[in-house]
Amino acid sequence: MKGAGTKDASAQHAADGPGRRRSVIHPKEGSKGARTKDHILDAALSLFAQSGSNAVSIRAIANEAGISHPGVLRYFANKDDLVMAAIRRRDMKAETSRFALEQLGKASSQAVIRVMLDSIRSNTQAKGMVATYVKIAAEATDAHHPGHDYFEHRYRVVVDLMCNSIHDLTSKDMDESRRCAQEFVAFVDGIQTQWLLKPESVDMLDLAMNMMIRMGIDRAVVEAAAAPVPATGVGA
């Protein structure tokens, strides 16, 4: 395995940090440049899963990707630019990326529940992606982290979606539905960490389903939502 580059991360900060911006190229989708850019981001995600984004330098990512340091800087203005692009690529690679969170606001409550459970099921097949998410989300609690606003928005949207779905599918009022939604999101984050530590002893999908049922969502609705569906989009 190639080095994660933690040793030179601090020394590289001035060159990689937010204060210095460069002219970058924006390759067309499907082009060789686009494939190179995606390759760089996949290398970054691999290292972020091991060490978090703060400890990894652009030089280390270039080494992991097998290209030069200036080659990386052709595509990314600075370290923050690369980190945010990697976070977005992580979401795009996730199984449920076909569902934009904002678009789910137009879907039925059952569809929202289905997507939440489908996301958890997909995560059980993508340990590296889950590790990346957990590490970067923890780092992003720092207001100065490049992903701070992104994660804050993401959590707000997910809680809102779950709140509306719980309110629609149970007898709870909006205040209680919001509390349940916040508890569910926190619960999922917690079981992801437990699963990363000992995956064979944690059934994330089963635990999430039980949590939904305990919140008052009908068991039949939860079980129907948990059934695998083709990746064709969210129904109304």
C-alpha positions, 0 to 999 in steps of 0.5 A: 500500500502506498503511504498516506503522506501524514508526515508531510501534511503540515509542511504541505498546508501552505501550498495545499490550503485555501489561500492559494488558488490556481487556474484549473482545467474542467475536462468534458465528461467521458474524456481522458481528462475526466477519467484522470480527475476521477482517478485522482479523487478515488485515490484521495478517497482511499487515503481519506478512509485510512487517515482522514482528509486533514492528514493527507497532502496533495503530494500523497494523493498524487503518489497514490494516483501515480501522477505528478504533484503538478498533474493533480494541480491541473484539476484542483485549485487547492487542497480544499477544492480537492477535498470537496470534490472527493466528498461529492464523488463519494456521494456520487459513488454511493448506491443511493446517489441516484436520488438527490436529497432535494428531489426526495422532498417531492417523493412519498414518505414510503419512498423516503423510508425506502431510500434510507434503508436502501442506503444502509443496505448499500453501505454494508457492501462498501466499508471503505466508503463508510469509513471515509464518510465517518472520518470526514464527517467528524472532521467537518464538525470544525467550522473551518473544514472545507466540508463543514457547510456541506455536511451541515446542509446534508444533515439538515435535509436528511432530518427534515425528510425523516421528520416529514415522513415520520409525521406522515406515517405515524400519529406523532406531531411535528415536534415529536417527529423532529426529535425522532428524526434526529434520534434516527440520524444519530442512531445510524451514525452510531451503528455505522461506527460499531459496524466498522469496528466489528461488522460481523456482529452488527446488522445495520439494516435490521437495527435501522428497521427495528428503530423505525418500527419503535418510532411508530412506523407500521412494520408492514411499511418498513418491511416493504420499504426494506425490500430491494428495488431496481436502481431506476429512481424514486416513486411518488 
